[in-house]
């Protein structure tokens, strides 16, 4: 998981690709949870959710600066 400062240095395309990868990992984790609930560490869900929020916020900030 990258820090906010590292995320701010990235360009929008890289952030969007990272967002896509995190969303894909979230989906895989949800599927794994339905198959074997004991093996999934539930704190990963909240960490991914926070990471998605950070990335979306930074993308929005960068888009507002361009306008």
Secondary structure, 3 states (H helix, E strand, C coil): CCCHHHHHHCCHHHHHHHHHHHHHHHHHHHHHHHHCHHHCCCHHHHHHHHHHHHHHHHHHHHHHHHC
